[in-house]
Amino acid sequence: MTDQNIQPKQQCKCRDLDTALAISARELAQMLRVSLRQIWRLNASGRLPRPVRIGGSVRWNRQEIIEWFEAGCPDRRTWQARKAVQG
């Protein structure tokens, strides 16, 4: 095998995550350093903020995820109640 046949590893798009308004489950998994499957488990059990649907895609508001994390990762019901109180 020659060096020409070796493909470079896919690089993390972390810089893109810093500017994105909405992030996919895969990007959220990268942000939180958990598996993609864990993201879907957390979402199904109501332990992540509610995602939004854009067409057929499921996305999370990046800024909301940051605020949720800084608040200690409360469950969805608690998070929604805090957001309602704040305005």
Order of alpha helices (4+ residues) and beta strands (2+ residues): alpha-beta-alpha-alpha-beta-beta-alpha-alpha
